[in-house]
Amino acid sequence: AEEMRPSLVPADDILIRPTRSVGEIPRVLSSAHVLEDDAFYAGVAGNTLPVVEHLERFDVLEDIEEPSRNIVIVIQDMSTSMKDYNRMAWAIALDKRIIAKAQTQKAEVALLPFGASLGKWMFAKTDAERADLMDNLQQRLYYFTDGTNIDLALLEGIRFLSDPSFTERKIVLVTDGTQSIYAHSLKRELEKIKAELHTVCIGPQNPELETISTHYDYILDEV
């Protein structure tokens, strides 16, 4: 956008306007000087004499509001114990439900599989990408044979969410892990970026995870 402002030097764009003060008398148009004295001084007193003002064009940078980014991160435990009972079936059904809800809310989805180490992020930002992830989730997930490290996975999720462009931050942790965690440090990091943690324990419970979770659910599947 452009904006016109008074110019300190002669310019092509001009504005004829009334005087604003006695100090502008020297700039009064010559046509006003032919007025009778009474009319001229009445114009001076009433600030009605015409003056020329040169104008300069300026580009105005408008504030562009960045679109809000709502995201849900699914941190999916893929340790070999998730093969027990119906845990993986529960987990996949839950993950698909989360993706479907994100679809209705136009929220981005980022899914991170983990064991003792981290897997590769899976991202879905558009309707098509979310639908594709939901349809092919089971084929894309893979098991880790090196144990479970919940701290590592949560810290990676928090690191990813620290991007300031996110206006809503949610982490859903799906795990059967009973490992002890650094609860105090994790809680502090979650609060720092104002992220919600929703933990779903499938099988064994994890009381430490419950203490740092905004929401905590427990699914008993050992049947």
N, C-alpha and C positions, 0 to 999 in steps of 0.2 A: 504494500500500500504506500501511497505518497501523501505527504503533508506539506502545505505551503506555510513558510515562515518568513518574517520580515528579513530582508537582505541588507547588509551593511554597505554593499556596493550596488551600482546600477545593474538591473537585470531585465530580461525580456518580459517577465510577468509583472504587471503592476496592479495596484488596487487604489481606486479613488475613494477616499473615506473622509469623514469630518475630522477636524483637528481635535486633539485630546488635551492640549495645553498651549499656553501662550508661547512656549518655546518653539512651537512648530510653525509660527507665523512666517518665517522665511521660506518655508516649503509650500505655502499656499499657492494655488494655481493663479497664473497671471490674470485669468478671467475674473477672479474675485477682486482684483485691485481696481477695476473700473467702477466698482460699486460706489455709491455716495458714501461719505464718511460715516453718517449715522448708521447706514446698513452694514458697512464693513465692521465697525466697532461692535455693533450688535451681534454680528457673526462671531467676532472674537470672544465676546462675553459668553455667548451660548454654545461655543465649540461647534459651529455649523459650517465654517469655511472649509472648502475642499482642499485636500492635500494628496499628493501622490506618494504611495508607498510601494517600493520595489519588493518583490517576493522571490523567494528561493525555494526550489523543490527539494524535499528531503525524503529519502526512503525510510519508511517506518517498519521496523521488524516487529511483527505481531507475535505475541506469546502463543506458541503452539502447544496445546494441551496433549501430553502424551496419553495414549490409551492405557487404561488400567490393565494390568496383567494379573489375572487370577490363576493360580496354579495349585495343583495337588500333586504331591510326590508320593509314589507308592514304593516303599522299601520292602522288598519281598525276600524273605528267608528261603534260600534254596539249598540248605544243608541236607545231607542224605537222610536225616531223621524226619524230614518233611515227607518222605516216602511212606512212613508208617501210617497205618490205619487209613483214614480218609482225609488226612491233612492237606495234601496237595489239591484234591478235588475241592475242598472247602476254600482254599486259598485262591484258586483260579476263579471260582464262582464269585468270591468277594471282590477280586481285582476287576472282573468284568462289570460288576455292579458299580464300582467306583468310577470306572471309565464311562459307563453309560450316564451316570449322574453328572460327570464333568461335561459330557456332550450337551446335556440340557442347559447347563450353566455357561457354556462356551468357555470353559476353563481349560488351560493347558494341562497336559498330563506328562509326567516324567516318571519312568519306572526303573528302579535299580535293583537287580538281583544281587544277592551276596551270600557268602559263606564266611570263612575266616578271612577271605579276601573279597575284593569288590568285582562285580561283573561290569558289563558295559551298559551305559544309560540307553534307555529306549524313550524316544520323545514322540509326542502326538499333540500338535497345535491346532490343526484344522479338523473339520468334521470328517473328512476323508481319512485323515491319519488316525483319528481316534477310532473310527469304525474298523480300520485295517488292524490296529493293535488289538482290539477286542476280538476280532475274528481269528487272529493268528497267534494269540498270546501263548497258548499251550505249546505250540511248535517253537516259539522263540525262547522260552524259558529253559534253563539247563541247570543241572545239579552241581554243587561243589562238594568235594570229598575231603576238604581240609578243616572242617569244623564250623564254628559260628563266632562272628565278632560283631556284636550289636553296636558297640561303641563306634567302631570304624564306619559302619554303614550310616549311623545317625549323623556323625560328624560330617560325612560327605554330603548328606542331604542338607544339612544346615549350611555348609559352605556354598552349595549351589543356590540356596534360597537367599543368600546375602546380597544378591543382585538387587540394587535399589529400585529397579523398574517394576518389581513385583509389589502389588498393593495388597494382595491377600496371599497368605502362605499357609499351606496345610501339608502335613506329613502323615501318611498312614503307614504304620509299621505292622507287617504281618509276619509273625514268627512263632516257632515252638521252642525258642531258646530259653533256657533257665540260667544262662551265664550271668554272673554279677556284672554290673555296669558302673561307670563313674557318674552316678546319678546327679550329684551336686553340680559338676562341671557341665553336663549335658543340659540340665535345667536352666543354668545361667545362659548358655549359648542360645537356647530356644527363646528365652525371654528377650535376649539382646536384639533378635531380629523379629520379635513379635510373631512367632510361628506357633501354630497349634499342632500338637502331636496326638494322633488317635492311634492307640495301640490295640491290635487284635491278637490275642494269644490263642493259638490253636493247640489244644492238648494241655501241656503243663502251663501253670500260671507263673508269672514273674512279678512279685510284689514290688521290686525296685522300679520296674518299668511303670507300674501303676502310679507310683509317687510323682513321676515327671510328666505323666500324660494328662492332656486336657480331657480326653475321653479314653476309657479303657473297657474293652470287652473281652470275654473269655468264652471260647467254644470248646466244649468237651466232646472229643471225637473218638475216644479210646474204647470203641465198641466193635 
